[in-house]
């Protein structure tokens, strides 16, 4: 049975690993910690395989674990004071002209900065909807909340993000 569980988790890592790390990174804004938490997601999935009833897709279940670990990390981080040495970024891939890469990185970094200014309850919904392309019903399952609550958070999160982006000069104030 254990070999079967490891095979299943290994399959899930291949299928969903990149998406899990991306959502964690967008929530906590630290790539190295996101890598560690992603590993922890799959370890937890293995250890708790018996609790996966199949009511939702493995994807939904893994995202719920990832979001819970991210929230736990952020709550621990708020109690620990430290000074980061630098902003962790993935290495640039030079598949586009360097100037375009630099501009895109700067803009995406500023947009990510605006998203990180959102309260967590809105940030997680915005990330799951716009970056992970989850439908309202899927987000509701991941967050174990009614669809109406998710719609409301998405609406308020969009409004707040738009306000933040206007202040940062990323969106016209008209």
Secondary structure, 3 states (H helix, E strand, C coil): CHHHHHHHHHHHHHHHHHHHHHHHHHHHCCHHHHHHHHHHHHHHHHHCHHHCCCCCCHHHHHHHHHHHHHHHHHHHHHHCCCCCCCCCCCCCCCCCCHHHHHHHHHHHHHHHHHHHCCCHHHHHHHHHHHHCCCCHHHHHHHHCCCHHHHHHHHHHHHHHHHHHHHHCCCCCCC
